Amino acid sequence: MAINWDAYDNHPFHDELVSEHGNARTHARKLINYLENMSPEDLQERQDAADLAIKQMGITFRVYTQEEGAIDRAWPFDIVPRVIRKKEWNETEAGLKQRVQALNLFIDDLYHDQKCIKDGVFPKHVLAESVNFRKQCIGVNPPLGVWAHICGSDLVRDSDGTMYVLEDNLRVPSGVSYMLENRAVTKRVFPELFETYQPEPVASYPSDLFDTLAALSPRPGDTPEIVVMTPGIYNSAYFEHAYLAQQMGCELVEGRDLVVGDDDCVYMRNVEGLSRVDVIYRRIDDLFLDPEAFDPTSMLGVPGLLRAWKAGNVALANAPGAGVADDKVVYSYVPDLIKYYLDQDAIVSNVPTWRCMDKDSLKHVLANLKDLVVKPANESGGYGMLVGPASTKAEREEFAKLVAANPRNYIAQPTLGISTVPTVVRGGLLEPRHVDLRPFILSGKKMNVTTGGLTRVALRKGSLVVNSSQGGGSKDTWIVDA
């Protein structure tokens, strides 16, 4: 029997597949029964087969180390899928659509009338100190009124089973290619399970993404020329950039491949000469996009690109300036923004959050650092945060200085007992490991949410850090009608 049931004794966390009484949850019963009948040797053999398939398929991610610099590593994947009931997912999907709709209205408002500030819903000083608000975008009207066309919102489930939104990623969210490849590898390793279960498909994402981008074209009567713009092969998400371009049948370009003409249109250099570009799915941060408009030292961008965008001659996804809502302090206001713009209560709640810029909250956070997770407003990938229960006294003292020096830049949240899923450990046994979930939301003429998303798993026992750059891995995510 591959499941190490001893690891579930007095397990204080919600497990996605196993109930608190040590029984399989209804929607996972067939999967748990299947795993119970496997030997550790058989399960380890399947995991090894998955690892080999990932190497053969070239599924990698890039990390940076002081010792080795930039290196490519095989994508870390665990073969046991996470399973979610479709009835529950339908509500979560509705909550994600609601959230992104409100965020797009919020971004548009900030670059126009700023009614939310005038009406006292959002503080003026928070916007004034935002590192991602782009004055160059004031007054711009992007196609369809959408700024964040691709959003990845991270979800976690607490010990009581409640699903929360942990954060929103609206600049250049990554990970969707691994969601797609996880499904392909799972089908290789567990083909028989797909005869028992029929998880909702995820394969339509590239075509959905293409349709979302095509709808932004300034030349709607023609077949649009769409390109994926990458910083280059040394970027940590380069695998995804190349993968999505290939799946959509689009060109993968770098800034040097594009030029803005005297007519303020964007052209791509190719062997025939120049061809006009209609839509750019950019995977480059704002400040590197256009040395004329942002950082003059950027070697990654295209001079005049912002000018072409503002003239309506090219569409950019996500739009420059959308990152103003990709701020963990802004995150804390999202339920208020949903109420303000949509006159609705949030369907999926935020994690309870303390804004360190508030005097009383700051006092509480500094007095309770050992029990809280403290995050900087604009970092990603698990960097720059303090996980109180796993920290040392020296680390907390140093972090207290950082927070006190710049309280606007920090929020704090309780240390959630985030849910677990059985995961293969050494020797082919299954033990619970903590997970989160990143669904992807597309916004254009219509909204699409991936059926499930990228489940990330903390492979180290007891760890809550799921980022691949910090030792985490991933799982396939199944939405099932059960």
C-alpha positions in Angstrom: 0.0 0.0 0.0 1.6 3.3 -1.2 -0.3 5.7 1.2 1.6 6.3 4.4 -1.5 6.6 6.7 0.6 7.3 9.7 1.4 10.7 8.2 -2.3 11.5 8.3 -2.6 10.8 12.1 -3.7 14.0 13.8 -3.2 15.8 10.5 -4.5 19.4 11.3 -4.9 20.5 7.7 -7.7 20.1 5.2 -6.6 17.5 2.6 -8.1 17.8 -0.9 -8.4 14.0 -1.2 -8.6 12.6 2.3 -11.1 13.6 5.0 -10.3 14.4 8.6 -11.4 10.9 9.5 -8.8 9.3 7.2 -11.4 8.4 4.6 -11.3 9.3 0.9 -13.5 12.3 0.1 -16.4 11.4 -2.1 -15.1 13.0 -5.3 -11.7 11.3 -4.8 -12.8 7.8 -3.7 -11.9 6.0 -6.9 -8.5 7.7 -7.0 -7.7 6.9 -3.4 -8.8 3.3 -3.9 -6.6 3.1 -6.9 -3.6 4.5 -5.0 -4.2 2.2 -2.0 -3.9 -0.8 -4.3 -0.5 0.3 -5.6 2.8 -0.8 -4.1 5.4 1.8 -3.2 7.6 0.3 -5.9 4.9 0.6 -8.5 4.2 4.2 -7.6 7.9 5.2 -7.6 8.2 3.6 -11.0 5.4 5.8 -12.3 7.0 8.9 -10.8 10.3 8.0 -12.4 8.5 7.6 -15.7 7.0 11.0 -15.3 10.4 12.6 -14.5 11.9 10.9 -17.6 9.0 12.1 -19.8 9.5 15.7 -18.6 13.2 15.5 -19.6 12.4 14.0 -23.0 9.7 16.7 -23.6 12.1 19.4 -22.6 9.9 20.9 -20.0 12.2 23.2 -18.0 12.3 26.3 -15.9 15.3 28.6 -15.3 16.7 29.4 -11.9 19.5 31.7 -10.8 22.1 30.7 -8.2 25.3 32.4 -7.0 27.3 29.3 -7.6 26.1 28.4 -11.1 24.4 31.5 -12.5 21.4 30.8 -14.8 20.7 27.1 -15.2 17.8 25.2 -16.7 16.2 22.5 -14.6 13.6 19.9 -15.4 10.1 20.9 -14.3 9.4 19.4 -10.8 6.1 17.4 -11.1 4.2 15.1 -8.8 2.0 12.5 -10.4 -0.9 12.4 -7.9 -3.5 14.9 -9.2 -5.5 17.4 -7.2 -9.2 16.8 -7.6 -11.9 19.5 -7.1 -15.7 19.0 -7.5 -17.2 20.8 -10.4 -20.0 22.3 -8.3 -17.5 24.0 -6.1 -15.4 25.1 -9.0 -18.3 26.8 -10.7 -18.6 29.1 -7.7 -14.9 29.8 -7.7 -14.9 30.5 -11.4 -17.7 33.0 -10.9 -15.8 34.7 -8.1 -12.6 35.0 -10.3 -14.6 36.6 -13.2 -16.2 39.0 -10.7 -12.8 39.9 -9.3 -11.0 40.5 -12.6 -13.9 42.5 -13.9 -13.7 44.8 -10.9 -10.0 45.1 -11.2 -10.2 46.1 -14.9 -12.7 48.8 -14.0 -10.5 50.0 -11.2 -7.4 50.3 -13.4 -9.4 52.2 -16.1 -10.7 54.5 -13.4 -7.2 55.2 -12.1 -6.1 56.3 -15.5 -9.1 58.5 -16.1 -11.4 60.1 -13.6 -10.2 58.4 -10.4 -13.7 58.3 -9.0 -12.8 55.6 -6.5 -10.4 58.1 -4.9 -12.9 61.0 -5.0 -15.5 58.8 -3.4 -13.2 57.7 -0.6 -13.0 54.0 -1.6 -9.3 54.0 -2.3 -6.7 56.2 -0.7 -5.0 58.8 -2.8 -1.7 58.3 -1.0 -1.6 54.6 -1.8 -1.8 55.5 -5.5 0.8 58.3 -5.1 3.3 55.7 -3.7 2.5 53.0 -6.2 5.6 51.8 -8.1 3.5 50.4 -11.0 1.3 53.4 -11.8 2.4 54.7 -15.1 1.7 58.4 -15.7 2.4 57.8 -19.4 -0.9 55.8 -19.6 -3.2 58.5 -18.2 -6.1 59.0 -20.6 -5.4 55.9 -22.7 -8.5 53.9 -23.8 -7.3 50.3 -24.6 -9.4 48.1 -26.8 -12.6 46.8 -25.2 -11.7 48.9 -22.1 -9.6 45.9 -20.8 -6.2 46.5 -19.2 -5.4 43.1 -17.7 -6.2 40.5 -20.4 -4.4 37.7 -18.7 -4.6 37.3 -14.9 -3.4 34.6 -12.6 -5.0 34.7 -9.2 -3.5 32.5 -6.5 -6.0 30.5 -4.4 -5.5 28.7 -1.1 -7.8 26.6 1.1 -7.6 27.0 4.9 -7.9 24.3 7.5 -11.7 24.8 7.7 -12.1 24.2 4.0 -12.6 27.8 3.0 -11.1 28.9 -0.3 -9.4 32.3 -0.4 -7.7 34.5 -3.0 -4.2 34.9 -1.8 -3.0 37.4 -4.4 -3.6 38.6 -8.0 -1.0 38.6 -10.7 -1.8 41.1 -13.5 1.5 42.1 -14.9 3.0 39.1 -16.7 1.5 36.1 -14.9 3.3 32.8 -15.7 2.7 29.1 -15.3 -0.1 28.2 -17.7 2.2 26.2 -20.0 3.0 23.9 -17.1 -0.7 23.5 -16.4 -1.0 22.2 -20.0 2.1 20.0 -19.9 1.1 18.6 -16.5 -2.0 17.2 -18.1 -0.1 15.7 -21.0 2.4 13.9 -18.6 -0.4 12.6 -16.3 -2.1 11.0 -19.3 1.2 9.2 -20.1 1.6 8.0 -16.6 -1.9 7.2 -15.5 -3.8 6.5 -18.8 -6.2 4.1 -17.0 -7.4 6.8 -14.6 -8.8 8.8 -17.5 -11.1 5.9 -18.2 -12.4 6.1 -14.7 -12.4 9.9 -14.3 -13.3 12.5 -17.0 -11.7 15.7 -15.8 -12.6 18.9 -17.5 -10.2 19.6 -20.4 -7.6 22.3 -20.4 -6.3 22.0 -23.9 -8.4 24.8 -25.3 -6.3 27.5 -23.5 -4.0 28.4 -26.4 -6.9 28.8 -28.8 -8.8 30.8 -26.1 -5.7 33.0 -25.6 -5.4 33.5 -29.4 -9.1 34.5 -29.7 -8.7 37.0 -26.7 -5.7 38.6 -28.4 -7.2 38.6 -31.9 -10.2 40.5 -30.6 -7.8 43.4 -29.7 -6.5 43.9 -33.3 -6.8 47.5 -34.7 -7.5 45.9 -38.1 -10.6 43.7 -37.3 -11.4 42.9 -40.9 -8.0 41.2 -41.5 -6.4 38.1 -40.0 -4.3 39.7 -37.2 -0.6 39.4 -36.9 0.0 38.4 -33.3 3.4 38.0 -31.7 4.7 36.9 -28.3 7.4 39.3 -27.1 10.0 37.7 -24.8 13.1 39.2 -23.1 15.1 36.3 -24.5 16.4 32.9 -23.7 17.8 33.9 -20.3 14.4 34.8 -18.9 13.1 32.3 -16.3 9.8 31.9 -18.2 11.4 31.5 -21.6 10.1 27.9 -22.0 6.5 29.3 -21.6 7.0 32.1 -24.0 8.2 29.7 -26.7 5.6 27.1 -25.9 2.6 29.5 -26.1 3.9 31.1 -29.4 4.2 27.6 -30.9 0.8 26.5 -29.6 -0.9 29.6 -31.0 1.0 29.5 -34.3 2.5 33.0 -33.6 6.0 34.4 -34.0 8.2 34.6 -30.9 10.0 37.9 -31.0 12.5 40.0 -29.0 12.5 43.8 -29.0 15.2 43.9 -31.7 12.9 42.1 -34.1 10.3 44.9 -34.0 10.5 48.5 -35.2 8.0 51.4 -35.0 7.6 53.2 -38.4 7.1 56.9 -39.1 3.4 56.0 -39.3 3.4 55.0 -35.6 2.7 51.4 -36.6 4.7 48.4 -35.4 6.5 46.2 -37.9 8.3 42.9 -37.6 11.6 42.3 -39.4 11.7 39.1 -41.4 13.4 37.7 -44.5 10.9 39.4 -46.8 11.4 42.8 -45.2 8.9 44.3 -42.8 5.4 43.1 -41.9 2.9 44.9 -39.7 2.1 43.6 -36.2 -1.4 44.1 -34.8 -1.2 42.5 -31.3 1.8 42.0 -29.0 1.4 39.5 -26.1 4.3 41.0 -24.1 6.1 39.0 -21.5 8.3 42.0 -20.5 7.8 44.3 -17.6 6.6 47.9 -18.3 9.9 49.6 -17.6 11.7 47.7 -20.3 9.1 48.0 -23.0 10.0 51.3 -24.6 13.2 53.2 -23.9 11.6 56.4 -25.3 8.8 56.2 -22.7 10.3 54.4 -19.7 13.8 53.3 -19.0 16.2 54.9 -21.6 18.8 52.2 -20.9 16.6 49.3 -21.8 18.0 47.0 -24.5 14.9 44.8 -24.5 12.2 47.1 -25.7 11.1 48.9 -28.9 11.6 52.6 -29.2 8.2 54.3 -29.9 6.1 51.2 -28.9 4.1 53.2 -26.3 3.5 55.9 -28.9 2.1 53.3 -31.4 -0.1 51.8 -28.6 -1.5 55.1 -27.6 -2.2 55.9 -31.3 -4.3 52.7 -31.4 -2.1 51.1 -34.1 -1.1 48.1 -32.0 -2.6 46.3 -29.0 -0.5 45.3 -26.0 -1.5 42.5 -23.6 -1.4 43.0 -20.8 -1.7 46.8 -21.3 1.1 49.0 -19.8 0.1 50.2 -16.5 -2.1 47.3 -15.6 0.4 46.4 -12.9 -1.0 49.2 -10.7 -3.5 46.6 -9.5 -0.8 43.9 -9.0 0.1 45.3 -5.6 -0.6 43.4 -2.4 -1.8 46.6 -0.7 -4.3 47.1 -3.6 -5.2 43.4 -3.1 -6.5 44.3 0.4 -9.0 46.7 -1.1 -10.4 44.3 -3.8 -13.6 43.4 -1.8 -14.4 47.1 -1.5 -13.7 47.6 -5.2 -16.0 44.8 -6.1 -18.8 46.4 -4.0 -18.0 49.9 -5.5 -17.9 49.0 -9.2 -20.3 46.0 -9.3 -22.5 46.6 -6.3 -21.9 42.9 -5.3 -20.3 41.1 -2.4 -17.1 39.2 -3.2 -17.9 35.6 -4.1 -14.4 34.4 -3.1 -13.0 36.2 -0.1 -9.6 37.7 0.6 -7.3 36.2 3.2 -7.6 38.5 6.3 -5.0 41.2 5.8 -3.3 43.9 7.9 -2.1 47.0 6.0 1.1 48.0 7.7 0.6 51.6 6.6 -2.3 51.8 9.1 -0.9 52.7 12.5 -2.8 50.2 14.6 -2.2 47.4 12.1 1.6 48.2 12.1 1.7 48.0 15.8 -0.1 44.6 15.8 2.2 43.2 13.0 5.4 44.2 14.7 4.2 42.7 18.0 3.2 39.4 16.3 5.8 38.8 13.6 6.5 35.2 14.8 2.9 34.3 14.0 2.4 36.1 10.7 3.4 36.0 7.0 4.6 39.5 6.0 4.9 40.3 2.3 6.3 43.2 0.3 3.8 44.9 -1.9 5.3 44.2 -5.3 7.6 41.2 -5.0 6.8 37.8 -6.6 8.1 34.3 -6.6 8.2 34.0 -2.8 11.0 36.5 -2.5 11.3 39.2 0.2 8.7 37.7 2.5 8.8 36.6 6.1 7.1 33.4 7.2 6.9 34.1 10.9 6.7 30.6 12.3 9.6 29.4 10.3 11.8 32.5 11.0 14.6 33.1 13.5 14.7 35.9 16.0 17.4 37.6 14.0 15.3 37.5 10.8 12.3 38.9 12.6 14.4 41.8 14.1 15.8 42.6 10.6 12.3 42.4 9.0 10.8 44.7 11.7 13.3 47.4 10.7 12.3 47.0 7.0 8.6 47.2 7.8 9.0 50.2 10.2 11.1 52.1 7.6 8.5 51.7 4.8 5.1 50.5 6.1 3.3 51.3 2.8 5.4 48.5 1.2 4.1 45.7 3.4 1.1 43.7 4.3 0.7 40.9 6.8 -1.6 37.9 6.9 -2.2 35.0 9.3 -0.2 31.9 8.7 -2.9 29.8 7.1 -2.9 26.0 7.4 -3.2 25.7 3.7 -4.6 22.4 2.3 -2.6 19.4 1.4 -2.7 16.7 -1.3 -1.0 13.2 -1.1 2.4 13.5 -2.8 5.1 11.0 -3.7 8.0 11.0 -1.3 11.2 9.0 -1.4 10.6 5.3 -1.6 7.3 5.6 -3.4 5.1 6.4 -0.4 2.4 9.1 -0.3 2.4 11.8 2.3 0.5 15.1 2.5 2.2 18.2 1.2 0.8 21.8 1.1 -0.6 23.2 -2.2 -2.0 26.3 -3.7 -3.7 26.9 -7.0 -3.3 29.4 -9.8 -6.2 29.6 -12.3 -5.8 31.9 -15.3 -8.5 34.3 -16.4 -8.7 35.7 -19.9 -10.6 39.0 -20.5 -11.6 40.3 -23.9 -14.9 40.2 -25.7 -15.7 37.5 -23.2 -14.1 36.0 -20.1 -12.6 32.5 -19.8 -11.3 30.8 -16.7 -9.1 27.7 -17.0 -10.9 24.6 -15.6 -8.6 24.3 -12.6 -5.2 25.8 -13.1 -1.7 25.2 -12.0 -1.6 23.4 -8.6 1.8 24.2 -7.0 3.0 21.9 -4.2 5.6 22.5 -1.5 7.7 19.3 -1.9 9.6 19.8 1.3 7.9 18.3 4.4 6.2 21.0 6.5 7.0 23.8 4.0 4.4 26.3 2.9 6.5 27.7 0.0 5.2 26.3 -3.3 7.2 28.4 -5.8 9.4 26.3 -8.1 12.3 28.8 -7.6 12.1 28.1 -3.8 12.0 24.3 -4.0 8.3 23.7 -4.9 6.7 21.6 -7.7 3.4 21.1 -9.3 0.5 18.7 -9.9 -2.2 18.2 -12.5 -5.6 19.7 -11.4 -8.8 17.8 -12.2 -12.3 19.4 -12.1 -14.7 16.5 -11.9 -18.4 16.2 -12.0 -18.8 14.2 -8.7 
